[in-house]
C-alpha cells in the first residue's frame, strides 16, 4: 500500500495536468461517486462483516480526499474572464 503522502502528490500532479474544464467535470463525477459510496456505507447493516464496512469507509474517504484535492487545484487557477460584447443594429 502506498503512503498517503505519495497518493496525495499523485492526485495533485494529475489534477494540475488537466485543463480546467476537465477538472470541473472530474469534480462533478467524483461528487456523484461520493454520494453513491456514502449510500452504500449507510446501507451496510450493523451486523455486517467489519471488512465490508472498512472497504466502504475506505471508498468514501479516498473519494472525499480525491475530490478535495481537485477542488483545491481548481481554486488555485485564475478565474476565466470573458470579454463583454455589445451588439448594435446601427
C-alpha positions in Angstrom: 0.0 0.0 0.0 1.3 3.4 -0.9 1.9 6.1 1.8 -0.9 8.7 1.9 1.6 11.5 1.1 2.5 9.7 -2.2 -1.2 9.3 -3.1 -1.8 13.0 -2.4 1.1 14.0 -4.6 0.0 11.8 -7.5 -3.6 13.2 -7.3 -2.3 16.7 -7.2 0.0 16.2 -10.2 -2.8 14.6 -12.1 -5.2 17.5 -11.4 -2.6 20.1 -12.3 -2.1 18.4 -15.7 -5.7 18.7 -16.7 -7.5 21.6 -18.4 -9.9 23.5 -16.2 -13.0 22.0 -17.8 -11.8 18.5 -17.2 -11.0 19.3 -13.5 -14.6 20.6 -13.1 -16.0 17.5 -14.8 -13.9 15.2 -12.7 -15.1 17.0 -9.5 -18.7 16.6 -10.6 -18.2 12.9 -11.3 -16.3 12.4 -8.0 -19.1 14.1 -6.0 -21.6 11.7 -7.7 -19.4 8.8 -6.8 -19.0 10.0 -3.3 -22.8 10.2 -2.9 -23.1 6.6 -4.2 -20.3 5.3 -1.8 -21.9 7.1 1.1 -25.3 5.5 0.3 -23.6 2.1 0.2 -21.9 2.7 3.5 -25.2 3.7 5.1 -26.9 0.6 3.8 -24.5 -1.8 5.4 -26.2 -3.4 8.3 -24.8 -3.2 11.8 -24.3 -7.0 11.8 -22.4 -6.9 8.5 -18.8 -8.0 8.4 -16.4 -5.4 9.5 -14.4 -5.9 6.3 -17.4 -4.7 4.3 -17.7 -1.6 6.5 -13.9 -1.0 6.3 -14.0 -1.2 2.4 -17.0 1.1 2.1 -15.5 3.6 4.6 -12.2 3.5 2.6 -14.0 4.2 -0.6 -15.8 7.2 0.9 -12.6 8.6 2.4 -10.5 8.1 -0.7 -13.1 9.7 -2.9 -13.5 12.6 -0.5 -9.8 13.2 -0.5 -9.6 13.0 -4.3 -12.4 15.5 -4.7 -11.0 17.9 -2.1 -7.6 17.9 -3.9 -9.2 18.5 -7.2 -11.3 21.4 -5.7 -8.1 22.8 -4.2 -6.4 22.7 -7.7 -9.4 24.4 -9.3 -9.3 27.1 -6.6 -5.7 27.9 -7.4 -6.4 28.6 -11.0 -7.1 32.1 -12.3 -10.8 32.8 -13.0 -11.6 32.8 -16.7 -12.6 36.2 -17.9 -14.9 36.8 -20.8 -14.9 39.9 -22.9 -18.2 41.8 -23.0 -19.5 42.2 -26.5 -22.0 44.9 -27.3 -24.1 44.4 -30.4 -25.8 47.2 -32.2 -28.0 47.3 -35.3 -26.9 50.8 -36.2 
